[in-house]
Amino acid sequence: MSFGNIQTAEDFQLKSGSKVCVIGGGPAGSFFSFFFLQLAERLDIEVELDIIEAKDFRNFGPVGCNNCGGIISESLVQLLSAEGIKLPSGVIRKGIDSYVMHTDERNVKIETPLQEKRIASVFRGSGPKDAETTGYDSFDKFLLDLCAEKGANVIIDRVEDVNFENSLPKVKTKKNFEKEYDLVVAAVGLENRSLRVLSSANNLYKSPETTKTYITEFYLGTDLVTKHFGNSMHVFLMDIKNLEFGALIPKGSYVTLVLLGTEIDKKLVESFLASEQVVGCFPEGWDIAGSSKCQCYPRINIKTAKYMFGDRFVAIGDSATSKLYKNGIGAAYITAKAAATTAVFNGVSAGHFSKNFLPACKSLHFDNSVGKLVFLVTKAIKGSALLKRGVVKNVIKEQDKAGNKRHMSTVLWDTFTGSAPYKEIFMRTLKPAFLFHFILNILTSFKLNGK
Ligand SMILES: Cc1cc2nc3c(=O)[nH]c(=O)nc-3n(C[C@H](O)[C@H](O)[C@H](O)COP(=O)(O)OP(=O)(O)OC[C@H]3O[C@@H](n4cnc5c(N)ncnc54)[C@H](O)[C@@H]3O)c2cc1C
């Protein structure tokens, strides 16, 4: 019951007939909708849920793609499967079971330390620009279709205004669709103009800090990808200023390059592509730049947003927080599920989100602080030939051991793929067995020469 504009606690409980708008149908928006509809059905609440998504994921190139490396850890694949979201084989481009780590001096192949640590690579849209067909389906479209099957109305349109002036938020779109809702869920990723709409509608909300990254897709054809990359992701630990991490990820007939760091620019990309480590991954004499079919410099979340919720408003996924440099889809799953559970079981006021949703964001934020420490250590290793040799020697010696005894390989695998929380990775590096072998290998690596 409402008294004028004053809303009572009961007004903030969703009930049959309530209307929910999810702005953005990327992973966060889809995960929220899926869990929300599932929980509402369990409580026998019939809610109207609209997902308004600006892109059509059936398109090729940037217009149908949410720019990303497309790595999904096996732990997330299994988690989603347990939730009833089973990734079909048509969505998975490649099952990755090993990686090749390249340093300035040598490279080493590391098999998955444990069987359950394999990863999957996907395309977020239908494929790179100019590709007529890649024979696979878009990951984001698969999730969105799943929500439609559960009863969501998927509307392809762009939200241009959100108005919180009255007791109920009102959403307006480019195609002049206008509607009042009981809850608005912002899952717009890091798109600047959409974040500006949210900040001006809800002036407490401060969008996350970001930095520029780089992605491109090289076309080689399936045979050459299989021959030169197999089922391995190639990871580069090279001492290039502003570069934290570079990876080449095989995906069917394409190989995706991802460069993460601080404000990645064209000069850095060119120097990375010209390095002998990268050139050596491709067929001899291959025109690497010429085979790049699609490229972009998307932004990535490096600091959590502030006040990502209010009465009848919650921001999730990248618009709220993410996992530093890795597993953003897994982080989107965490924030989306926490918001959906809060909205269905608790309510949609600022107080409800503060008590039940905010802890999930804080926990990701804390883990990212540990992640920054992990990347500082990685940076120190990248800058020291001796430490790099120590790591490589350690990894080589471990390959004959049982999976659970390959401490360094597991730490690197989880750091590169985002398969485990940074806190867990960091704690493992403090174990005496890890430190003993690492220090021993540094001390003895003075003698290690060449490849
Ligand atoms: C270079 C790079 C590599 C990455 N690699 C990986 C990886 O390998 N694995 C991984 O897990 N994560 C990776 N990530 C992170 C991952 O891409 C994100 O964390 C994830 O996509 C977040 O999902 P989201 O739904 O919050 O946002 P998004 O995926 O960005 O989805 C937001 C959606 O909202 C829509 N939208 C925006 N504004 C509007 C509007 N006004 N109206 C309607 N719709 C709107 C957009 O069209 C989009 O579909 C990477 C990121 C970068 C930058």
The ligand as an SDF file (V2000), in Angstrom:
LIG
                    3D

 53 58  0  0  0  0  0  0  0  0999 V2000
   39.6160   -8.0640  -23.6150 C   0  0  0  0  0  0  0  0  0  0  0  0
   38.6570   -8.7850  -22.7150 C   0  0  0  0  0  0  0  0  0  0  0  0
   38.7290  -10.1620  -22.6100 C   0  0  0  0  0  0  0  0  0  0  0  0
   37.8680  -10.8370  -21.7590 C   0  0  0  0  0  0  0  0  0  0  0  0
   37.9430  -12.1870  -21.6970 N   0  0  0  0  0  0  0  0  0  0  0  0
   37.1170  -12.8660  -20.8760 C   0  0  0  0  0  0  0  0  0  0  0  0
   37.1510  -14.2840  -20.8590 C   0  0  0  0  0  0  0  0  0  0  0  0
   37.9030  -14.9230  -21.5720 O   0  0  0  0  0  0  0  0  0  0  0  0
   36.3040  -14.9290  -20.0000 N   0  0  0  0  0  0  0  0  0  0  0  0
   35.4360  -14.2390  -19.1900 C   0  0  0  0  0  0  0  0  0  0  0  0
   34.7110  -14.8740  -18.4090 O   0  0  0  0  0  0  0  0  0  0  0  0
   35.3520  -12.8940  -19.2280 N   0  0  0  0  0  0  0  0  0  0  0  0
   36.1650  -12.1860  -20.0540 C   0  0  0  0  0  0  0  0  0  0  0  0
   36.0620  -10.8380  -20.1370 N   0  0  0  0  0  0  0  0  0  0  0  0
   35.0930  -10.1300  -19.2840 C   0  0  0  0  0  0  0  0  0  0  0  0
   33.6630  -10.3420  -19.7940 C   0  0  0  0  0  0  0  0  0  0  0  0
   33.5920   -9.9810  -21.1550 O   0  0  0  0  0  0  0  0  0  0  0  0
   32.6630   -9.4860  -19.0070 C   0  0  0  0  0  0  0  0  0  0  0  0
   32.9610   -9.5480  -17.6380 O   0  0  0  0  0  0  0  0  0  0  0  0
   31.2450   -9.9750  -19.2200 C   0  0  0  0  0  0  0  0  0  0  0  0
   30.8970   -9.8530  -20.5710 O   0  0  0  0  0  0  0  0  0  0  0  0
   30.2740   -9.1420  -18.3740 C   0  0  0  0  0  0  0  0  0  0  0  0
   28.9580   -9.4610  -18.7070 O   0  0  0  0  0  0  0  0  0  0  0  0
   27.8050   -8.3440  -18.5880 P   0  0  0  0  0  0  0  0  0  0  0  0
   26.5580   -9.0240  -18.9470 O   0  0  0  0  0  0  0  0  0  0  0  0
   27.9310   -7.6580  -17.2880 O   0  0  0  0  0  0  0  0  0  0  0  0
   28.1870   -7.2340  -19.6790 O   0  0  0  0  0  0  0  0  0  0  0  0
   28.2210   -7.3570  -21.2690 P   0  0  0  0  0  0  0  0  0  0  0  0
   28.6760   -8.6900  -21.6660 O   0  0  0  0  0  0  0  0  0  0  0  0
   29.0070   -6.1900  -21.7440 O   0  0  0  0  0  0  0  0  0  0  0  0
   26.7080   -7.2100  -21.7120 O   0  0  0  0  0  0  0  0  0  0  0  0
   26.0450   -5.9710  -21.6150 C   0  0  0  0  0  0  0  0  0  0  0  0
   24.8830   -5.9950  -22.5830 C   0  0  0  0  0  0  0  0  0  0  0  0
   24.0920   -4.8300  -22.4000 O   0  0  0  0  0  0  0  0  0  0  0  0
   23.6910   -4.3410  -23.6670 C   0  0  0  0  0  0  0  0  0  0  0  0
   23.3980   -2.9030  -23.5230 N   0  0  0  0  0  0  0  0  0  0  0  0
   24.2750   -1.9290  -23.1880 C   0  0  0  0  0  0  0  0  0  0  0  0
   23.6300   -0.7470  -23.1340 N   0  0  0  0  0  0  0  0  0  0  0  0
   22.3290   -0.9940  -23.4370 C   0  0  0  0  0  0  0  0  0  0  0  0
   21.1760   -0.1750  -23.5360 C   0  0  0  0  0  0  0  0  0  0  0  0
   21.2320    1.1340  -23.3020 N   0  0  0  0  0  0  0  0  0  0  0  0
   20.0140   -0.7420  -23.8930 N   0  0  0  0  0  0  0  0  0  0  0  0
   19.9410   -2.0820  -24.1270 C   0  0  0  0  0  0  0  0  0  0  0  0
   20.9970   -2.9090  -24.0520 N   0  0  0  0  0  0  0  0  0  0  0  0
   22.1790   -2.3670  -23.6870 C   0  0  0  0  0  0  0  0  0  0  0  0
   24.8790   -4.6150  -24.5560 C   0  0  0  0  0  0  0  0  0  0  0  0
   24.4970   -4.6550  -25.9250 O   0  0  0  0  0  0  0  0  0  0  0  0
   25.3210   -5.9760  -24.0330 C   0  0  0  0  0  0  0  0  0  0  0  0
   24.7230   -7.0270  -24.7130 O   0  0  0  0  0  0  0  0  0  0  0  0
   36.9010  -10.1240  -20.9890 C   0  0  0  0  0  0  0  0  0  0  0  0
   36.7970   -8.7420  -21.1250 C   0  0  0  0  0  0  0  0  0  0  0  0
   37.6640   -8.0640  -21.9940 C   0  0  0  0  0  0  0  0  0  0  0  0
   37.5350   -6.5840  -22.1400 C   0  0  0  0  0  0  0  0  0  0  0  0
  1  2  1  0
  2  3  1  0
  2 52  2  0
  3  4  2  0
  4  5  1  0
  4 50  1  0
  5  6  2  0
  6  7  1  0
  6 13  1  0
  7  8  2  0
  7  9  1  0
  9 10  1  0
 10 11  2  0
 10 12  1  0
 12 13  2  0
 13 14  1  0
 14 15  1  0
 14 50  1  0
 15 16  1  0
 16 17  1  0
 16 18  1  0
 18 19  1  0
 18 20  1  0
 20 21  1  0
 20 22  1  0
 22 23  1  0
 23 24  1  0
 24 25  2  0
 24 26  1  0
 24 27  1  0
 27 28  1  0
 28 29  2  0
 28 30  1  0
 28 31  1  0
 31 32  1  0
 32 33  1  0
 33 34  1  0
 33 48  1  0
 34 35  1  0
 35 36  1  0
 35 46  1  0
 36 37  1  0
 36 45  1  0
 37 38  2  0
 38 39  1  0
 39 40  1  0
 39 45  2  0
 40 41  1  0
 40 42  2  0
 42 43  1  0
 43 44  2  0
 44 45  1  0
 46 47  1  0
 46 48  1  0
 48 49  1  0
 50 51  2  0
 51 52  1  0
 52 53  1  0
M  END
$$$$
